[in-house]
Amino acid sequence: MEKIVFVTHNKGKIASAKQKLTNVDLEIFEHDLEEPRSDDITYISKCKVLEAYDLVQKPCISLDCGFWIDELDGFPRAFVNFALETVGIEGILNMMKEKENRACQFTECLSYYDGESLHQFMGYHKGILAEKIIGEESNKKWSDLWYIFIPAGYTKTLAEMTEEERKNRQKISSVDAFLEFANWYKSRKRAPILQRKH
């Protein structure tokens, strides 16, 4: 089985990849990839996976995420890191004071590149914003948004939930980009060579 390299410095994403990509011979290369200024997570993910391939010269995956808040016209969208570094989760909660519509969602794009073909897989996770910061510190978190994001169908933030609860919540209003890739990769490996798309 070919090795696939996941180039990222995000400990939470690494933990998720190891948990979900059980049918992949996964290698982790911890490196902080450049993030182009764009509101398009598919473009950002593509740029990152191409940079990752140039770095390691092996088939690679890259995952980029955005966060959309309905009441704020989608803010912060693809600029999650910038928003967290500037206003932080406290600032986001202040923007949402007295707002009734607290609907939001994570959107993610996983890109795979093997030196010839690029494939992208989309995911989303719907929910609502909590009214305050809740939850324990965890090395499984992807970002501080875990303290204020309540997945659809639940009353707890991601930071409050157990590992089992976080795994099960993906069955409700959720499509996981890691699992979409895993299913594609599994079917691709089963297909005869002549049927593969290049």
C-alpha positions as CSV (number, residue, x, y, z in Angstrom):
1,M,0.0,0.0,0.0
2,E,1.3,3.4,-0.9
3,K,2.0,5.9,1.9
4,I,0.0,9.0,2.0
5,V,1.5,12.0,3.8
6,F,-0.7,14.4,5.8
7,V,1.2,17.6,6.1
8,T,-0.1,19.7,9.0
9,H,0.9,21.1,12.4
10,N,-2.7,20.9,13.8
11,K,-2.8,18.2,16.5
12,G,-6.5,18.0,16.4
13,K,-6.6,17.3,12.6
14,I,-3.8,14.7,13.1
15,A,-5.8,12.9,15.8
16,S,-9.0,12.9,13.5
17,A,-7.0,11.6,10.5
18,K,-5.6,8.7,12.5
19,Q,-9.0,7.8,13.8
20,K,-10.9,8.0,10.5
21,L,-8.4,7.0,7.8
22,T,-8.0,3.4,9.0
23,N,-7.7,2.0,5.5
24,V,-4.8,4.4,4.6
25,D,-1.1,3.9,5.3
26,L,-0.8,7.4,6.7
27,E,2.4,9.3,7.4
28,I,2.4,12.5,9.4
29,F,4.7,15.3,8.5
30,E,4.3,18.2,10.9
31,H,4.8,21.4,9.0
32,D,3.0,24.8,8.9
33,L,1.9,25.2,5.2
34,E,1.4,28.6,3.7
35,E,-2.2,29.8,3.7
36,P,-3.2,32.0,0.7
37,R,-5.6,34.8,1.3
38,S,-8.8,33.6,-0.2
39,D,-12.4,33.1,0.8
40,D,-12.5,29.8,-1.1
41,I,-11.5,26.8,1.0
42,T,-11.2,24.6,-2.1
43,Y,-8.6,26.9,-3.5
44,I,-6.7,27.2,-0.2
45,S,-6.7,23.4,0.2
46,K,-5.5,22.9,-3.3
47,C,-2.6,25.3,-2.8
48,K,-1.6,23.6,0.4
49,V,-1.6,20.1,-1.0
50,L,0.5,21.2,-4.0
51,E,3.0,22.8,-1.6
52,A,2.9,19.7,0.6
53,Y,3.7,17.5,-2.5
54,D,6.6,19.7,-3.4
55,L,7.9,19.3,0.1
56,V,7.7,15.5,0.5
57,Q,7.4,14.2,-3.1
58,K,4.9,11.6,-2.1
59,P,1.0,11.4,-2.4
60,C,-0.3,13.9,0.0
61,I,-3.5,15.2,1.6
62,S,-4.4,18.6,3.0
63,L,-7.4,19.7,4.9
64,D,-8.7,23.3,5.1
65,C,-11.8,24.5,7.0
66,G,-14.1,27.5,7.1
67,F,-16.7,28.5,9.7
68,W,-19.9,30.2,8.6
69,I,-22.2,32.1,11.0
70,D,-25.6,32.8,9.3
71,E,-26.4,35.9,11.3
72,L,-23.0,37.5,10.5
73,D,-23.4,37.0,6.7
74,G,-21.1,34.0,6.9
75,F,-18.3,35.6,9.0
76,P,-15.5,34.5,9.5
77,R,-15.8,32.2,6.4
78,A,-12.3,30.9,5.4
79,F,-10.6,33.5,7.6
80,V,-11.0,31.4,10.8
81,N,-7.4,31.8,12.0
82,F,-7.4,35.5,11.4
83,A,-10.6,35.9,13.3
84,L,-9.4,33.8,16.2
85,E,-6.1,35.8,16.3
86,T,-7.9,39.1,16.3
87,V,-11.3,39.1,17.9
88,G,-11.1,35.6,19.4
89,I,-14.0,33.5,20.4
90,E,-15.0,36.1,23.0
91,G,-15.3,38.7,20.2
92,I,-17.4,36.3,18.1
93,L,-19.8,35.8,21.0
94,N,-20.0,39.6,21.6
95,M,-21.0,40.0,17.9
96,M,-23.8,37.5,18.5
97,K,-25.2,39.1,21.7
98,E,-29.0,39.1,21.7
99,K,-29.1,37.4,18.2
100,E,-31.8,34.8,18.0
101,N,-30.5,33.0,14.9
102,R,-27.3,31.2,16.1
103,A,-27.1,28.8,13.2
104,C,-23.5,28.1,12.0
105,Q,-21.5,25.4,10.3
106,F,-18.0,24.2,9.7
107,T,-17.2,23.5,6.0
108,E,-14.1,21.6,5.1
109,C,-12.2,20.5,1.9
110,L,-9.8,17.7,1.8
111,S,-7.4,17.6,-1.2
112,Y,-5.4,14.6,-2.4
113,Y,-2.6,14.9,-4.9
114,D,-0.3,12.2,-6.1
115,G,1.9,14.2,-8.4
116,E,-0.5,13.7,-11.4
117,S,-4.2,13.9,-10.2
118,L,-5.9,16.2,-7.8
119,H,-9.1,15.1,-6.0
120,Q,-11.1,17.2,-3.6
121,F,-13.7,16.0,-1.0
122,M,-16.1,18.3,0.8
123,G,-17.6,18.1,4.2
124,Y,-19.8,20.1,6.5
125,H,-20.9,20.0,10.1
126,K,-24.0,22.0,11.1
127,G,-24.8,23.4,14.5
128,I,-25.5,26.5,16.6
129,L,-23.3,28.9,18.6
130,A,-23.3,28.6,22.4
131,E,-23.9,31.7,24.4
132,K,-20.7,31.3,26.4
133,I,-17.4,29.4,26.3
134,I,-17.9,25.9,27.6
135,G,-15.6,22.8,27.8
136,E,-12.3,21.4,28.8
137,E,-8.9,21.8,27.1
138,S,-8.2,18.9,24.7
139,N,-5.5,17.9,22.2
140,K,-8.3,16.6,20.0
141,K,-9.6,20.1,19.2
142,W,-9.0,21.7,15.8
143,S,-9.5,25.2,17.0
144,D,-10.9,27.3,19.9
145,L,-14.3,27.2,18.1
146,W,-14.8,23.9,19.7
147,Y,-15.7,25.8,22.9
148,I,-18.6,27.6,21.3
149,F,-19.9,25.2,18.6
150,I,-22.8,22.9,19.5
151,P,-23.4,20.2,16.8
152,A,-26.9,19.8,15.4
153,G,-28.9,17.5,17.6
154,Y,-26.9,18.1,20.7
155,T,-26.9,20.5,23.6
156,K,-23.1,20.3,24.3
157,T,-20.2,22.1,22.7
158,L,-17.6,19.9,21.0
159,A,-15.3,20.7,23.9
160,E,-17.8,19.2,26.3
161,M,-18.5,16.0,24.4
162,T,-16.9,12.7,25.0
163,E,-14.9,11.1,22.2
164,E,-17.8,8.7,21.5
165,E,-20.3,11.6,21.3
166,R,-18.1,13.4,18.9
167,K,-17.9,10.3,16.7
168,N,-21.6,9.7,16.8
169,R,-22.6,13.3,16.1
170,Q,-21.4,12.9,12.5
171,K,-24.6,10.9,11.8
172,I,-26.7,14.1,12.2
173,S,-26.5,17.0,9.7
174,S,-22.9,16.2,9.0
175,V,-20.7,15.0,6.1
176,D,-17.0,14.3,7.0
177,A,-14.3,15.1,4.4
178,F,-12.0,12.5,5.9
179,L,-14.6,9.8,5.6
180,E,-15.5,10.9,2.1
181,F,-11.9,10.5,1.1
182,A,-11.5,7.2,2.9
183,N,-14.5,5.7,1.0
184,W,-13.2,7.0,-2.4
185,Y,-9.7,5.7,-1.6
186,K,-11.0,2.3,-0.7
187,S,-13.0,2.0,-3.9
188,R,-10.1,3.3,-5.9
189,K,-7.7,0.6,-4.5
190,R,-10.3,-2.1,-5.4
191,A,-10.6,-1.0,-9.0
192,P,-8.5,-2.6,-11.7
193,I,-5.7,-0.3,-12.9
194,L,-7.2,0.2,-16.3
195,Q,-10.3,1.7,-14.7
196,R,-8.5,4.3,-12.7
197,K,-8.8,7.9,-13.7
198,H,-5.7,9.9,-14.2
